[in-house]
Each structure stands twice: as structure tokens, then as C-alpha cells.
Amino acid sequence: MKKVLKIYGGILRLVRLLPADTRPYYAKYARENFVNYREVDQSETSLDELFQRAYNHSLWVLKKKERKKEKRKQQLLRNETSASSKSKLQFSRASLLPRT
């Protein structure tokens, strides 16, 4: 039982690394899965295998969120870069206009 609680705590620590808006969903998901497997027959299923799957799934979710975050950051940088190049273009065009 101690091992199960230790792993559940580890999964919840991983959930805390997620963005705040997704934490409740994944915390509930983790709890439901631990409750569902509470009555699993240990002779048929390896608990270590179940724990490894839960841990791997948690890492997958974290990587997925990080990729989305990185993609958003790159998109913002591209938008800023294109906005600054547009302003430079406007400035250079304005300097070409004859002064009256």
C-alpha cells in the first residue's frame, strides 16, 4: 500500500508541473485510474507495469504541453519579428518620399 501511495504522490507532483488550467482534469484522471485499479488481481497484472504506464503517460502529457508552449512562443516571436520588419519597411518608404 505504501508503494501505491508513493507512486500516486509522484503522479500528482507531475500534474503540478502542468499549466494551471489543466491540473484539475489530470489530477481527477489520475485519481480515477488509481481507484479503478485498486481491486486489480496482483497475480494476473504486474503493479510495476501499471505504475510504469501511468508514469510514462504523465511524462507524455508534460512533453505535449511543453511542445505546445514552445510552439506558441515561436509563433509570438515570428509575429513580433514580422511586425518590427513592417515598421522598418514603413520607415524606409517614408524616408524615400520627397519632402515638401
Phi, psi and omega per residue, in radians:
M1 nan -0.670 3.137
K2 -1.081 -0.675 -3.137
K3 -1.109 -0.717 3.137
V4 -1.095 -0.808 -3.137
L5 -1.138 -0.636 3.120
K6 -1.122 -0.755 -3.137
I7 -1.214 -0.693 3.101
Y8 -1.058 -0.745 3.088
G9 -1.080 -0.681 3.103
G10 -1.114 -0.718 3.109
I11 -1.113 -0.745 3.135
L12 -1.149 -0.569 3.060
R13 -1.141 -0.653 3.073
L14 -1.138 -0.663 3.132
V15 -1.082 -0.610 -3.138
R16 -1.152 -0.295 3.110
L17 -1.412 -0.228 -3.128
L18 -1.338 2.844 3.052
P19 -1.031 2.585 -3.029
A20 -0.989 -0.609 -3.078
D21 -1.259 -0.336 -3.126
T22 -1.771 -0.203 -3.081
R23 -0.998 -0.847 -3.105
P24 -1.027 -0.690 -3.134
Y25 -1.079 -0.870 -3.075
Y26 -1.279 -0.527 3.057
A27 -1.144 -0.737 3.104
K28 -1.150 -0.719 3.117
Y29 -1.047 -0.781 3.130
A30 -1.105 -0.794 -3.126
R31 -1.081 -0.794 -3.140
E32 -1.046 -0.696 3.129
N33 -1.204 -0.671 3.096
F34 -1.172 -0.654 3.103
V35 -1.175 -0.719 -3.137
N36 -1.090 -0.621 -3.102
Y37 -1.652 0.159 -3.130
R38 -1.064 -0.648 -3.069
E39 -1.701 0.281 -3.086
V40 -1.171 2.482 3.136
D41 -1.385 2.027 -3.056
Q42 -1.174 -0.395 -3.141
S43 -1.284 -0.479 -3.124
E44 -1.580 -0.638 -3.048
T45 -2.143 2.356 3.099
S46 -1.376 2.174 3.107
L47 -1.111 -0.632 3.122
D48 -1.061 -0.652 3.115
E49 -1.131 -0.759 3.109
L50 -1.105 -0.755 3.139
F51 -1.129 -0.713 3.135
Q52 -1.118 -0.702 3.098
R53 -1.108 -0.748 3.129
A54 -1.106 -0.751 -3.141
Y55 -1.142 -0.789 3.125
N56 -1.082 -0.695 3.107
H57 -1.114 -0.720 3.121
S58 -1.092 -0.751 3.103
L59 -1.121 -0.661 3.109
W60 -1.062 -0.784 3.134
V61 -1.088 -0.750 3.126
L62 -1.077 -0.774 3.131
K63 -1.117 -0.696 3.133
K64 -1.069 -0.791 3.132
K65 -1.140 -0.672 3.118
E66 -1.133 -0.698 3.120
R67 -1.103 -0.735 3.113
K68 -1.105 -0.725 -3.135
K69 -1.109 -0.772 3.132
E70 -1.132 -0.702 3.125
K71 -1.106 -0.746 3.102
R72 -1.076 -0.735 -3.128
K73 -1.107 -0.760 3.119
Q74 -1.117 -0.668 3.125
Q75 -1.130 -0.724 3.103
L76 -1.103 -0.725 3.117
L77 -1.103 -0.722 3.101
R78 -1.088 -0.741 3.131
N79 -1.094 -0.740 3.124
E80 -1.137 -0.718 -3.137
T81 -1.123 -0.777 3.141
S82 -1.182 -0.601 3.106
A83 -1.169 -0.707 -3.135
S84 -1.242 -0.613 3.101
S85 -1.205 -0.580 3.079
K86 -1.139 -0.741 -3.141
S87 -1.160 -0.621 3.087
K88 -1.152 -0.682 3.127
L89 -1.121 -0.745 3.124
Q90 -1.119 -0.698 3.127
F91 -1.114 -0.767 -3.119
S92 -1.179 -0.620 3.077
R93 -1.158 -0.702 3.141
A94 -1.123 -0.594 -3.136
S95 -1.298 -0.313 3.115
L96 -1.460 -0.353 -3.113
L97 -1.210 2.440 3.117
P98 -1.191 2.487 3.125
R99 -1.510 2.432 3.132
T100 -2.038 nan nan
